[in-house]
Amino acid sequence: MTRIDVIDNHGQFTHLEKRALRDMGVDVDLVDNDTPPEGIDADGLVLSGGPDIDRIGNCPEYLDLDIPVFGICLGMQIIADELGGTVGPGDYGGYADVTVDITDADDPLVGSLAPETRVWASHADEVKDVPDGFERTGKSDICGVEAMSDTDRRLFGVQWHPEVAHTERGEEVFENFVALCE
């Protein structure tokens, strides 16, 4: 059975990420972000959202575990910031219902959502420039990088929250990530 750990970055929806995976039949645990990398025994990781990039624990070290990593909101920003991208304040700010244009229909995480999808996203902070090796895979009218992927390193991220009911086809994003971990 596929095992995925959800790394807890103190976000308000983290428990919903675990529940979404559990409801799909995945062996899933919620793991504190201070867990040493050698304490991670999973086929993939979800870096949860959260309120503060200064409270991310060992998340940067998890990127070197050679397993698929899926960053959600702050989780995506951690990946970008750690690997040389740029993160900054969003022009829009708080949560909003957003239409995301999928810019890579072949992307293994979000490509199946093409040409567009409706999501619930926070834009207090956002990825401004993707790191080297990444492709922007989604954008919107209010955010230039709604999703990104580095398929060679199996690192993926979305600005939105696929775990909440307001996001259309959120379960499909989790299904796509589980397939990447199998």
C-alpha positions as CSV (number, residue, x, y, z in Angstrom):
1,M,0.0,0.0,0.0
2,T,1.2,3.5,-0.9
3,R,2.3,5.5,2.2
4,I,2.2,9.3,2.1
5,D,3.1,11.6,5.0
6,V,1.5,15.0,5.3
7,I,4.0,17.4,6.8
8,D,2.2,19.7,9.3
9,N,3.2,23.4,8.7
10,H,0.5,24.5,11.1
11,G,-2.1,25.3,8.4
12,Q,-5.8,25.5,9.0
13,F,-6.6,22.9,6.4
14,T,-3.8,20.3,7.1
15,H,-6.2,17.8,8.6
16,L,-8.3,17.9,5.4
17,E,-5.2,17.0,3.4
18,K,-4.7,13.9,5.5
19,R,-8.4,13.1,5.4
20,A,-8.6,13.4,1.5
21,L,-5.7,10.9,1.2
22,R,-7.1,8.6,3.9
23,D,-10.5,8.6,2.1
24,M,-8.8,7.4,-1.1
25,G,-7.4,4.4,0.8
26,V,-3.8,5.7,1.2
27,D,-1.8,4.9,4.3
28,V,-1.3,8.4,5.6
29,D,0.1,10.0,8.7
30,L,0.3,13.6,9.8
31,V,3.9,14.4,10.7
32,D,5.3,17.4,12.6
33,N,7.6,19.5,10.4
34,D,10.4,19.1,13.1
35,T,10.7,15.4,12.4
36,P,14.3,14.6,11.3
37,P,14.5,13.6,7.6
38,E,15.8,10.1,8.6
39,G,12.5,9.7,10.5
40,I,10.5,9.9,7.3
41,D,9.5,6.5,5.9
42,A,7.1,7.3,3.1
43,D,6.5,6.9,-0.7
44,G,5.7,10.6,-1.0
45,L,5.2,13.8,1.0
46,V,2.7,16.5,1.1
47,L,4.1,19.8,2.4
48,S,1.0,21.4,3.9
49,G,0.0,25.0,3.9
50,G,0.6,27.2,6.8
51,P,0.8,30.8,8.1
52,D,4.5,31.5,8.2
53,I,7.6,30.6,6.1
54,D,9.7,31.1,9.3
55,R,8.0,28.1,11.0
56,I,8.7,25.4,8.4
57,G,11.0,23.2,10.5
58,N,12.9,20.6,8.5
59,C,10.9,21.0,5.3
60,P,13.9,22.1,3.2
61,E,15.7,18.9,4.1
62,Y,12.7,16.8,3.0
63,L,13.3,17.9,-0.6
64,D,16.5,15.7,-0.7
65,L,14.7,12.5,0.3
66,D,14.3,11.4,-3.4
67,I,10.6,10.8,-3.1
68,P,7.8,12.8,-4.8
69,V,6.9,16.0,-2.9
70,F,3.7,17.9,-3.3
71,G,3.7,21.4,-1.9
72,I,0.3,23.1,-1.2
73,C,0.2,26.9,-0.8
74,L,3.0,27.5,1.7
75,G,4.4,24.1,0.8
76,M,4.9,25.2,-2.8
77,Q,6.5,28.5,-1.6
78,I,8.9,26.5,0.6
79,I,10.0,24.5,-2.5
80,A,10.4,27.6,-4.6
81,D,12.3,29.6,-1.9
82,E,14.6,26.7,-1.0
83,L,15.5,25.9,-4.7
84,G,16.2,29.4,-5.9
85,G,12.8,30.7,-7.0
86,T,11.3,34.0,-5.7
87,V,8.4,34.3,-3.2
88,G,6.7,37.5,-2.4
89,P,3.4,39.2,-1.3
90,G,0.5,38.6,-3.6
91,D,-1.3,41.6,-5.1
92,Y,-4.7,40.1,-4.2
93,G,-4.1,39.0,-0.7
94,G,-6.5,36.6,1.1
95,Y,-8.6,33.7,0.0
96,A,-10.6,33.8,-3.2
97,D,-12.4,31.6,-5.7
98,V,-10.0,31.6,-8.7
99,T,-10.1,30.2,-12.2
100,V,-6.7,28.6,-13.0
101,D,-5.5,28.2,-16.5
102,I,-3.6,24.9,-16.8
103,T,-0.6,25.8,-19.0
104,D,0.8,22.2,-19.4
105,A,-1.8,19.6,-20.3
106,D,0.9,16.9,-20.0
107,D,1.9,17.7,-16.5
108,P,1.4,14.6,-14.3
109,L,0.0,16.5,-11.3
110,V,-2.4,19.1,-12.8
111,G,-2.4,18.4,-16.5
112,S,-5.6,16.4,-16.3
113,L,-7.4,19.6,-15.2
114,A,-6.8,21.3,-18.5
115,P,-7.8,23.7,-19.9
116,E,-8.9,25.3,-16.6
117,T,-10.3,24.7,-13.2
118,R,-11.9,26.6,-10.3
119,V,-10.0,26.6,-7.0
120,W,-10.0,28.1,-3.6
121,A,-6.6,29.9,-3.1
122,S,-4.8,32.2,-0.7
123,H,-2.6,34.8,-2.3
124,A,-1.1,36.5,0.8
125,D,2.2,35.3,-0.5
126,E,2.9,33.5,-3.7
127,V,5.7,32.2,-6.0
128,K,6.8,35.0,-8.3
129,D,9.5,33.1,-10.2
130,V,9.9,29.3,-10.4
131,P,13.3,27.8,-9.6
132,D,15.6,26.4,-12.3
133,G,14.3,23.1,-13.5
134,F,10.7,23.9,-12.9
135,E,7.9,24.7,-15.3
136,R,4.9,26.9,-14.6
137,T,2.0,24.6,-15.0
138,G,-0.9,26.9,-14.0
139,K,-1.6,30.6,-13.8
140,S,-4.6,32.9,-13.2
141,D,-5.6,36.6,-13.6
142,I,-4.3,37.3,-10.1
143,C,-1.2,35.1,-9.9
144,G,1.4,34.3,-12.5
145,V,2.4,30.9,-10.8
146,E,-0.6,29.0,-9.6
147,A,1.1,25.6,-10.1
148,M,4.7,24.4,-10.9
149,S,6.4,21.1,-11.5
150,D,9.9,19.7,-11.8
151,T,9.1,16.2,-13.1
152,D,12.8,15.1,-13.1
153,R,13.1,15.7,-9.4
154,R,9.4,14.8,-8.8
155,L,8.7,18.1,-7.0
156,F,5.3,19.7,-7.5
157,G,3.3,22.5,-6.1
158,V,0.0,24.4,-6.3
159,Q,-0.9,27.8,-4.8
160,W,-4.5,26.6,-4.2
161,H,-6.0,24.2,-1.7
162,P,-7.2,20.9,-3.4
163,E,-8.4,19.6,0.0
164,V,-11.3,22.0,0.5
165,A,-14.8,21.6,-0.9
166,H,-14.6,25.0,-2.7
167,T,-12.0,23.6,-5.1
168,E,-13.4,21.7,-8.1
169,R,-11.6,18.5,-8.9
170,G,-9.3,18.7,-5.9
171,E,-9.5,15.0,-5.3
172,E,-8.3,14.4,-8.8
173,V,-5.1,16.4,-7.9
174,F,-4.5,14.1,-5.0
175,E,-5.2,11.0,-7.1
176,N,-2.6,12.2,-9.6
177,F,-0.1,12.7,-6.8
178,V,-0.8,9.2,-5.4
179,A,-0.1,7.8,-8.9
180,L,3.3,9.6,-8.9
181,C,4.1,7.9,-5.5
182,E,3.2,4.3,-6.5
